[in-house]
Amino acid sequence: MSRVQLRAPCAGWLLPLSEVADAVFSTGLAGPGLAIEPLDDALYAPADGTVILMGAARHALTLRVAGGMDVLMHVGIDTVNLHGSGFECCVQDGQEVRQGDCLLRFDLDLIAREAPSTATPILLVSGGQIIDLPTPRPVQRGDALFAIESEPETAEKSVAANAIVATTARQCFRIPFEHGLHARPAAQLVSSLKSLQADVRVIHRGRDANARSAIALMSLGLVCQDEVEVLAEGPDAEAALQQLRHQLVPLAALTTPAETLPVAPAAQTDALLGIIAVRGLAVGVAYRLVEPELEVPARAGAITTELAVLAHSLATVAAAQTRTRARANGALAAILDAHAVLLTDPELQSRAEAEIRAGASAGAGWRLAVRHHVALLQGSHHALHAERAADLVDLERQVLRAMLGQDPMPDRPLPEQAIVIADELLPSQFAQLDLGRLAALAMARGGPSSHVALLAAARGVPTLMGLGSAVLQIEPGQALILDADRGALHRTPTDAECALARARLEAQRERDAVALREAAKPALTQDGVPVRVHANLGAADEAAPAAAHGADGCGLLRTEFLFLDRRAAPDEAEQTQEYTRIVQGLNGGMLTLRTLDVGGDKPLPYLPIAAEENPALGIRGLRFSLRHPDLLAVQFRAALKAAAAGPLRVMLPMVNDLSEFRTAKACFDACVAELNIAAPVSLGVMIETPAAAMLAEQLATEAAFLSIGSNDLSQYVLAMDRGHAALAGALDAMHPAVLRMISMVAKAGLAAGRSVSVCGGLAGDPEAVPVLLGLGVAELSVVPRQVPRIKQQARQLRLAECQQLAADVLSLPSADAVRRAVRHTLQGVSP
C-alpha cells in the first residue's frame, strides 16, 4: 500500500466539491476530492509523478503518482468550450515531474469571463482513497492538501473476480458528445456502470480502455462522431450495454431519447445563430427563394388608364386571395383575411391614386404608396411594426405581378426536404410552398411574432429567423442541418452528422405516431399525478384540430386575432360568435380566453396608440385595456355570453399588482351583474413581470387562477429583448432566475388553492417539463401539435423525481448548467 501527500497546485481558496457549479463534479461522479478557486495563473505538480493524459483542449491533465493512483486537475468549469484558448502546456504526455514543477499556465481573466466558473477540481479518479479532506480555507501554493492511499485490491479486480459466470455482449456506438469524451461524459459513463457486475471495455482503432476508469476512457482521445465497439463480459453484460445506450448512440438501433443526442456542428464557426421562431430539427438541402425586383413602367399613360390598371390589378389579387382563402384555415385564413383588409385600405389606395394623378404609372404609384407606409412602420424601430411592414411588402409584390400579367400567388415547386432560405419570407410565398417537400425555414431577417412565424408554427415547420446576411450566401443544394431547438443552422455538416440527425428525426416521428394514438388518454405521471396539457390558440379554426390532438382545453386564446389588421373593433356580437365557435370546437375542454393584449408594439388602426420608445415597458396588455374600459367591457360581455356554450374562463395579461386586478375585476363584476349571470366564469391573471411573480401570494388571494407567460417573464427577468437576434441564444427561460420566479408563483398558488399553469414557450420544451412539474406547475399550454408529445412525456415521469430535480437546478448558475443537469437526469426517459 502506498501513501502520497498532495500539495496545493496553486494559491487560492479551498471549496468542497458540493459547491462546484457542475453536477458531475459536485455529486462526486468524477471522483472524490475538493476544488480550489485559483488566485495564480499557473498549475504546479501536487506530487511527484508522470503526466498520463494532457487533453487537446489543454484545460485539464492527469498525474499518475506512486501506487498507480491517478489525480485529475481540471481548470475551471466547461473550459473545454474554450478549445485551448488561454491555456499553455508546460509538460507533455509521459513526462515525469517533481512536486512543484509547473504543469500548465492559463489566462485566469479569460476563464472568468468566458466560463461559468474558475473553480478547479482536484480529484482522485482511480486507484486509491482519500485520507483527511481539509475544510474550506485559503491556501498557498505548496501547502498540504490531503493524503491518498492505494488500495490492496482495485475495483477492477473485484469486478473481474465476480465475472466468472460470463455472459458476453457487444455493440457498436457513436460518440455523441460535442467536445468528445472528456472528463464530464467519461465520469458519467463510469458512474452508470458502478452497480453492475461486468467487465466492460471500449475499443477504438485497435486500442481498448476499461470503461470503469474515466482516465482510461479519456486516454482513447475519442472525439464527436467517433465509432467505438463496447465488449461486456459478466452476469450484467446486457445491463451494462443498456446503460451505455442511454448515453451513446447505438449504431445497430437508435434507442436513446432523441433529445439527449446532441447534433454537433462541424465547427463552431460554421454554425449561424438566429432567433427561434418554431422549434424542431430538420436535415435537408438549401433552396434559395429569391424574388427579383419587379420592373414597372417608368412612363405613365393617361391618368384614367393608369387608375383602371390599378383597380383591375387590385381586383385580380383579391380574387387570387379568395381562391387561396377557400382552402385555408387557422392562422393562414386569419392572415389572408388581414391581407384582404389591407388591400382595400382607403389611405393606401388614395395615396396610390394621388401618385398616379401626379404623373406616376399605376405600378410606380402603387409602389410609392406602399413604401411610404412601410417606411412609417419601420421608422418606429419596433420589431413588431417591422414584421407587419412585411405584409405590405407582400401586397406590393402581388399587385405588381398582377399588373405584369403574372400570377399574384404562384406555386413554388421545391426539392425533397427543402430548407428554404430567404431574406424574409412573405405570407403569400409561404402559402404557395409545397409543404410535403418543405423541411424548414431559414431567414436572414424577421421575428418570432411575424405572420410567417405563425404560419410555420401552425404547420410544425422548424424555423429560424434573424440569421443575418451570411445565410443568403449558402449555395443552393448544400446539405444543411437546421436545429431550431438550439437556434443554430449548420452550413457544412458531415455525412455522419446528417445521419445522426436523420436518426433523431426518425426516432421522433415514431414516438410522435405513438403519442398521437394515445393523445386522448389523460396524462398521469408514473406515480398517478394528473397533468393537464392545453393548447395555445390564435384562431377559431384551430380549436377542433387541437381537440383532435388530445388537448385538454385551451390554455391561451390570443384574442388579438379578432382585433388586429382591420378598420374597426369587433363588436360584441362578432366576439360572442367567435368565442362560442372555439368553445364548441374544444369538445368540452376549458377555454382560457386572454383579454386583448395590444399596445405600442401591436397597433390598432382604429384606436390612437402613440409610438413608444420602449413598447415592452409601455402601455400594453391590461394597462392598455384599463385605458379603454368600454373595449374591455365589450370583451367581458362577449366572453360571459359564450360561456353558455361550454367551460370558459378569462385571464388578464400583464398584470403587475393587486390594484390593477381589482380595477379590472370591478368592470368584470359589473358585466356579470348586467347580464345577470347565475354562475359567472372565473377571472385569473397572467404572471409575466417580476413584480407579479414577487406579489403572486397577494394576487392568488383574489385571482381565481395564475398563468405564467414564460416568454415575457424571461425577457423582463433577464433584461433581454426577446426579438433581439444577437441575444436569441442567451435568452433562455431555463435560467435559474426565471425558474425561481416560477417556483415562487407555484408555491403561492398551492398555498391559496389556485391552479398554476405555464402557457409560454417553456411549457412545450421537453427539457423544461420535468422541472415545471417539480416546481408545482400541473397545467401546461403548448402549440397544438406538441400536445401528444408532452402528454406522452408526462406519463413517463415521476413527480417525486421531478421535485428533486427542480430543487437541484434552482441552485445552478446558468441556463446551460440547468439544461445539462436535466439531460443527465432524463437519460433513459423518452420524451
Secondary structure, 3 states (H helix, E strand, C coil): CCEEEEECCCCEEEEEHHHCCCHHHHCCCCCCEEEEEECCCEEECCCCEEEEEECCCCCEEEEEEHHHEEEEEECCECHHHHCCCCEEECCCCCCEECCCCEEEEECHHHHHHHCCECCEEEEEEECEEEECCCCCCEECCCCEEEEEEECCCCHHHHHHHHCCCCCEEEEEEECCCCCCCCHHHHHHHHHHCCCCCCEEEEEECCEEEECCCHHHHHHCCCCCCCEEEEEEECCCHHHHHHHHHCCCEECCCCCCCHHHCCCCCCCHHHEEECEEEECCEEEEEEEECCCCCCCCCCCCCCHHHHHHHHHHHHHHHHHHHHHHHHCCCHHHHHHHHHHHHHHCCHHHHHHHHHHHHCCCCHHHHHHHHHHHHHHHHHCCCCHHHHHHHHHHHHHHHHHHHHHCCCCCCCCECCCCCEEEEECCCCHHHHHCECCCCEEEEEECCCCCCCHHHHHHHHHCCCEEECCCHHHHHCCCCCEEEEECCCCEEECCCCHHHHHHHHHHHHHHHHHHHHHHHCCCCCEECCCCCEEEEEEEECCHHHHHHHHHCCCCEEEEEEHHHHCCCCCCCCCHHHHHHHHHHHHHHCCCCEEEEECCCCECCECCCCCCCCCCCCHHHCCECHHHHHCCHHHHHHHHHHHHHHHHHCCEEEEECCCCCHHHHHHHHHHHHHHHHHHCCCCCCCEEEEECCHHHHHCHHHHCCCCCEEEECHHHHHHHHHCCCCCCHHHCCCCCCCCHHHHHHHHHHHHHHHHHCCEEEECCHHHHCCCCHHHHHHHCCCEEEECHHHHHHHHHHHHCCCHHHHHHHHHHHCCCCCHHHHHHHHHHHHCCCCC
